[in-house]
Amino acid sequence: MSRQSPFTRTERVLAYIHDNLEQALALDDLAEVCGVSRWQLQRIFQQQTGLNVAQYVRELKLSLAADAVLQSDARMLDVALQHGFASEVSFSRAFKQFFGLSPSAYRRRGIRVGLRTPIKIRHGEPIDRAFLHTRIEYRSPLQITGLFTSLQGVLADNPDFYTQVPLTWEKLLARVAKIEPLSAQMIGVVDTRHTNDQQQSVEYWAGLDLVPEQLGLLQAELGESALASLSIPAQEYAVVSYQGQLSGFSQLVECLICEWLPDSGYDSINGFELECYGELALLGQEPNKMEYWLPVAPTTKL
């Protein structure tokens, strides 16, 4: 009998978890599903996904429950029982520990924040881990300051995204390097609001998330016309995190759109796609911790 690879075992236990979330999922039962001991299951699962098995099940149940809290006016007791919690008290306690709000307060706020979605195996060459972790987040309005350029996208005869984006960042970093060091978040923005199947170009921004005092300093040093500003409205996003070489970031984005999105219960919408690169880097220094924020909306049920 051939031995199963760790990835195959992890896929089996993930499929079982995702198909039985309304049930009580004991660690012993999950270990039996993939034919290993409890210790081996926890070790394999942690190694391949970076997550604790019980924590993953708990957070996934709570995320589904949070979505139910927002989309219905059902009693909290009914939501708790439907998602495998023994009582409303245990549900409320776990919910507040994970989301920082009680279920009632989460419903009153009315926005999705911190929802974990089922992780999926990433096909093709792995980058840091073979499984894709995605969460759903609401982001408040944002204004960035920086430079923008028109890019030829993937539908163009001569796409230049991978050459023009680094050049745009180099120009921005060279300008702000002329003044005192700033502490600001680097955010790349792809404006897809007006794209369609025939359009070959998109607008790309290399920007900084600045407080008013920092913006005033930049304008005083460089002149008000040296940089432009872009306002990004509040939006719901699917978010993935990545750590590694910048060249691998696009593989992660491709996996999110091509493999996670179709079965996620969410649709991608035109808007502002965000590339969050962390703290302002020095010129020529690549960031190695990044997040990609894809504008989404729940799939409309027919």
Backbone torsions as a table, in degrees:
resi	resn	phi	psi	omega
1	MET	NA	130.7	-178.4
2	SER	-74.5	146.4	179.0
3	ARG	-83.7	141.5	178.3
4	GLN	-80.1	143.9	174.9
5	SER	-73.9	157.5	176.4
6	PRO	-55.9	-37.5	179.8
7	PHE	-62.9	-41.6	-179.8
8	THR	-63.6	-43.1	178.7
9	ARG	-62.9	-42.9	-179.2
10	THR	-66.3	-39.4	176.4
11	GLU	-60.5	-40.6	-179.1
12	ARG	-64.3	-44.7	-178.2
13	VAL	-70.7	-34.2	176.1
14	LEU	-63.8	-44.7	179.3
15	ALA	-60.7	-40.4	179.6
16	TYR	-66.1	-43.7	178.1
17	ILE	-59.1	-48.7	-175.3
18	HIS	-65.8	-29.7	-179.3
19	ASP	-85.3	-11.0	-173.4
20	ASN	-132.6	32.7	-176.5
21	LEU	-65.5	-21.3	179.7
22	GLU	-79.5	-7.6	-179.4
23	GLN	-98.9	163.7	171.0
24	ALA	-75.7	122.1	-174.7
25	LEU	-108.4	95.4	179.5
26	ALA	-80.2	148.8	-178.5
27	LEU	-62.5	-36.7	178.1
28	ASP	-60.6	-41.7	-179.9
29	ASP	-66.0	-40.8	179.6
30	LEU	-66.9	-37.6	177.8
31	ALA	-64.1	-38.8	179.5
32	GLU	-65.9	-34.6	179.7
33	VAL	-58.2	-41.1	-177.0
34	CYS	-103.2	6.8	170.8
35	GLY	71.8	36.4	177.5
36	VAL	-135.8	172.7	176.1
37	SER	-77.9	167.6	176.9
38	ARG	-57.2	-45.2	-178.7
39	TRP	-61.8	-45.1	179.9
40	GLN	-64.0	-40.3	178.6
41	LEU	-60.5	-48.2	-178.0
42	GLN	-63.5	-39.1	-179.4
43	ARG	-66.8	-47.0	179.8
44	ILE	-63.7	-46.5	-176.9
45	PHE	-63.1	-43.9	179.1
46	GLN	-63.7	-41.9	-178.1
47	GLN	-66.3	-41.4	-173.9
48	GLN	-84.7	-27.2	-176.3
49	THR	-116.8	-16.8	-176.0
50	GLY	78.5	12.1	-175.0
51	LEU	-123.8	152.7	170.1
52	ASN	-80.7	135.3	-175.0
53	VAL	-57.5	-54.0	-176.5
54	ALA	-62.7	-38.8	178.9
55	GLN	-64.2	-41.7	179.5
56	TYR	-61.8	-47.1	179.1
57	VAL	-60.4	-45.4	-178.2
58	ARG	-61.9	-46.9	-177.6
59	GLU	-68.3	-34.2	178.2
60	LEU	-69.0	-42.7	176.4
61	LYS	-60.9	-44.1	-179.6
62	LEU	-65.3	-35.9	179.3
63	SER	-67.4	-41.9	175.7
64	LEU	-64.3	-39.4	177.9
65	ALA	-65.0	-40.1	178.8
66	ALA	-62.3	-39.9	177.8
67	ASP	-64.6	-39.0	177.3
68	ALA	-66.3	-36.7	177.3
69	VAL	-60.1	-40.2	-178.3
70	LEU	-76.1	-34.1	-171.5
71	GLN	-94.5	0.1	180.0
72	SER	-144.0	169.6	174.2
73	ASP	-109.6	25.7	-179.7
74	ALA	-63.1	153.3	175.9
75	ARG	-63.5	147.0	-179.7
76	MET	-62.0	-32.2	177.5
77	LEU	-62.8	-42.3	-180.0
78	ASP	-66.6	-40.4	177.4
79	VAL	-62.8	-42.4	-179.2
80	ALA	-61.3	-48.9	-177.9
81	LEU	-66.6	-37.5	-179.1
82	GLN	-63.8	-27.3	-175.7
83	HIS	-109.1	24.1	168.1
84	GLY	85.2	16.2	176.5
85	PHE	-97.0	142.3	-173.0
86	ALA	-73.5	-25.2	-177.3
87	SER	-155.6	165.0	176.8
88	GLU	-66.9	-32.7	-179.5
89	VAL	-65.2	-48.3	-179.8
90	SER	-65.7	-36.0	177.3
91	PHE	-63.7	-48.3	-178.2
92	SER	-63.7	-39.0	179.8
93	ARG	-64.6	-47.5	-179.6
94	ALA	-66.1	-39.0	-179.3
95	PHE	-61.5	-46.4	-178.0
96	LYS	-68.3	-35.6	177.5
97	GLN	-62.5	-37.8	-175.9
98	PHE	-83.3	-44.9	-173.9
99	PHE	-99.6	-12.5	-179.1
100	GLY	79.6	4.9	179.4
101	LEU	-139.3	152.9	171.9
102	SER	-71.2	159.3	177.1
103	PRO	-55.2	-38.6	-179.8
104	SER	-66.7	-42.0	179.1
105	ALA	-68.0	-36.4	177.9
106	TYR	-62.7	-42.0	178.4
107	ARG	-64.8	-41.8	-179.3
108	ARG	-64.7	-37.2	178.9
109	ARG	-66.8	-39.4	169.5
110	GLY	76.4	21.4	178.6
111	ILE	-132.6	151.6	179.4
112	ARG	-84.2	121.2	177.4
113	VAL	-138.0	127.3	172.0
114	GLY	76.7	21.7	-179.2
115	LEU	-78.6	125.2	173.4
116	ARG	-84.5	137.9	175.6
117	THR	-111.3	159.6	-178.5
118	PRO	-57.6	131.6	178.6
119	ILE	-78.4	152.4	-177.8
120	LYS	-129.6	152.6	176.1
121	ILE	-71.8	142.0	178.3
122	ARG	-96.5	119.7	179.3
123	HIS	-83.2	156.4	-177.1
124	GLY	90.4	-167.5	-175.0
125	GLU	-70.0	122.6	-179.9
126	PRO	-70.1	154.8	177.3
127	ILE	-103.3	-80.5	177.6
128	ASP	-104.4	-43.5	174.0
129	ARG	-136.1	160.9	-174.5
130	ALA	-86.8	-3.8	-176.5
131	PHE	-116.3	141.4	-176.2
132	LEU	-95.1	122.5	178.4
133	HIS	-102.3	124.1	-179.2
134	THR	-129.8	140.7	174.7
135	ARG	-129.0	159.8	177.7
136	ILE	-106.4	125.6	-176.6
137	GLU	-134.6	143.0	169.7
138	TYR	-95.1	134.1	178.8
139	ARG	-120.3	132.5	179.6
140	SER	-68.4	166.5	177.8
141	PRO	-54.4	146.8	-173.6
142	LEU	-139.4	142.5	172.3
143	GLN	-124.2	128.3	176.6
144	ILE	-114.7	157.2	178.6
145	THR	-127.0	129.9	-178.7
146	GLY	176.7	-140.8	-178.4
147	LEU	-125.2	150.4	177.1
148	PHE	-132.0	159.0	179.4
149	THR	-149.7	157.5	176.0
150	SER	-92.1	128.6	-177.7
151	LEU	-114.1	149.3	171.1
152	GLN	-87.7	116.0	-174.3
153	GLY	-80.0	-168.1	-173.5
154	VAL	-68.1	-19.8	-180.0
155	LEU	-86.4	-7.5	-177.0
156	ALA	-76.9	159.0	177.2
157	ASP	-65.7	-34.7	179.9
158	ASN	-130.8	76.7	-178.9
159	PRO	-62.0	139.5	-177.5
160	ASP	-129.5	20.3	-175.9
161	PHE	-56.4	-46.3	-171.7
162	TYR	-77.3	-10.0	175.5
163	THR	-101.6	-38.8	-175.4
164	GLN	-77.1	-32.6	-179.9
165	VAL	-61.5	-50.7	177.3
166	PRO	-60.3	-36.2	178.7
167	LEU	-64.1	-39.7	179.7
168	THR	-64.4	-41.6	177.7
169	TRP	-66.2	-39.0	179.1
170	GLU	-61.4	-41.5	178.9
171	LYS	-63.8	-42.8	-179.8
172	LEU	-65.0	-48.6	-177.4
173	LEU	-64.3	-34.1	178.0
174	ALA	-65.6	-36.7	-179.6
175	ARG	-71.3	-46.5	-176.2
176	VAL	-75.0	-18.3	178.1
177	ALA	-68.8	-14.6	-178.7
178	LYS	-74.4	-13.7	-179.3
179	ILE	-115.5	-176.7	-178.4
180	GLU	-61.4	149.0	-178.5
181	PRO	-54.6	137.1	178.5
182	LEU	-107.8	148.2	171.1
183	SER	-105.3	101.2	-175.3
184	ALA	-149.8	154.0	177.5
185	GLN	-83.7	136.0	176.9
186	MET	-91.3	124.6	-177.8
187	ILE	-133.9	119.4	172.3
188	GLY	-90.7	140.9	-177.0
189	VAL	-130.0	128.1	172.2
190	VAL	-105.6	116.8	-177.9
191	ASP	-88.7	105.4	-178.7
192	THR	-108.5	17.2	-175.1
193	ARG	-61.2	-30.7	-172.3
194	HIS	-117.1	19.6	-178.9
195	THR	-82.4	154.3	173.9
196	ASN	-149.3	-178.3	-175.0
197	ASP	-63.3	-25.1	-177.7
198	GLN	-94.2	-19.9	-175.2
199	GLN	-73.2	132.9	-175.3
200	GLN	-105.5	-11.3	-177.0
201	SER	-119.3	151.1	174.4
202	VAL	-134.3	162.2	177.9
203	GLU	-98.9	129.7	179.9
204	TYR	-118.0	135.9	178.2
205	TRP	-115.2	134.3	165.2
206	ALA	-104.1	111.4	-170.4
207	GLY	-135.9	166.6	178.3
208	LEU	-121.6	140.1	175.7
209	ASP	-91.0	99.2	-172.4
210	LEU	-108.7	146.4	169.4
211	VAL	-80.3	160.9	-176.1
212	PRO	-53.8	-36.8	-178.7
213	GLU	-65.5	-39.9	178.9
214	GLN	-67.7	-40.5	178.5
215	LEU	-62.1	-42.0	178.2
216	GLY	-62.2	-39.3	178.5
217	LEU	-64.1	-43.8	179.2
218	LEU	-62.0	-45.6	-178.7
219	GLN	-64.7	-36.3	179.8
220	ALA	-68.8	-37.6	-176.6
221	GLU	-81.9	-39.1	-172.6
222	LEU	-104.4	-17.0	-173.0
223	GLY	96.6	145.5	-174.2
224	GLU	-65.2	-23.9	-177.1
225	SER	-91.1	-2.0	-176.3
226	ALA	-70.9	-30.7	-179.6
227	LEU	-131.0	156.7	179.1
228	ALA	-113.9	165.3	179.9
229	SER	-122.9	147.9	179.4
230	LEU	-132.8	129.6	177.1
231	SER	-98.5	128.4	-178.6
232	ILE	-114.7	120.1	-176.5
233	PRO	-71.4	166.6	175.1
234	ALA	-59.7	143.4	-174.0
235	GLN	-159.4	156.1	173.7
236	GLU	-97.1	137.5	-174.0
237	TYR	-132.7	153.1	161.7
238	ALA	-95.3	130.0	-171.0
239	VAL	-123.4	133.2	172.0
240	VAL	-126.5	144.8	178.8
241	SER	-107.3	153.2	-177.0
242	TYR	-148.5	140.2	173.6
243	GLN	-132.6	125.3	-178.4
244	GLY	153.4	-162.6	179.6
245	GLN	-67.3	141.3	-178.4
246	LEU	-58.4	-30.5	-178.0
247	SER	-64.2	-22.4	-179.8
248	GLY	-88.0	-7.2	-175.5
249	PHE	-62.0	-39.5	-177.2
250	SER	-65.0	-29.7	177.1
251	GLN	-64.3	-39.4	179.2
252	LEU	-64.9	-43.6	179.5
253	VAL	-63.1	-42.3	178.9
254	GLU	-61.7	-40.2	179.4
255	CYS	-65.7	-41.0	178.5
256	LEU	-59.3	-47.1	-174.1
257	ILE	-76.8	-41.0	-172.9
258	CYS	-88.2	-29.3	-174.2
259	GLU	-111.9	-40.2	-179.0
260	TRP	-80.9	-47.0	-170.1
261	LEU	-59.4	-44.2	-173.4
262	PRO	-56.6	-33.7	-177.3
263	ASP	-110.6	17.6	-170.9
264	SER	-85.8	-19.6	-171.2
265	GLY	86.2	7.1	178.0
266	TYR	-126.7	153.3	174.9
267	ASP	-114.6	141.0	171.7
268	SER	-73.2	139.6	179.9
269	ILE	-126.3	154.8	175.9
270	ASN	-66.6	138.2	-178.9
271	GLY	174.7	-134.4	179.8
272	PHE	-117.2	111.9	174.2
273	GLU	-85.3	133.2	-173.7
274	LEU	-112.1	136.1	171.3
275	GLU	-114.6	106.1	-175.9
276	CYS	-98.7	116.7	-172.6
277	TYR	-105.8	5.9	178.7
278	GLY	84.5	-156.0	-175.2
279	GLU	-64.7	149.0	179.1
280	LEU	-51.4	124.6	-177.3
281	ALA	-95.4	162.5	174.5
282	LEU	-75.0	153.9	179.3
283	LEU	-57.0	127.2	179.4
284	GLY	88.0	-4.3	-179.9
285	GLN	-100.2	121.7	-179.1
286	GLU	-80.9	135.8	171.0
287	PRO	-70.4	150.8	178.2
288	ASN	-121.7	3.9	174.0
289	LYS	-125.6	119.5	-172.9
290	MET	-138.3	158.6	171.4
291	GLU	-135.0	145.6	176.5
292	TYR	-116.8	129.5	-177.7
293	TRP	-116.2	111.5	-178.4
294	LEU	-102.2	122.0	178.9
295	PRO	-63.6	129.8	-178.5
296	VAL	-138.7	165.0	171.8
297	ALA	-144.3	147.3	177.9
298	PRO	-55.4	139.1	178.5
299	THR	-61.5	132.3	178.9
300	THR	-75.2	125.5	179.7
301	LYS	-82.3	128.0	-179.9
302	LEU	-83.0	NA	NA
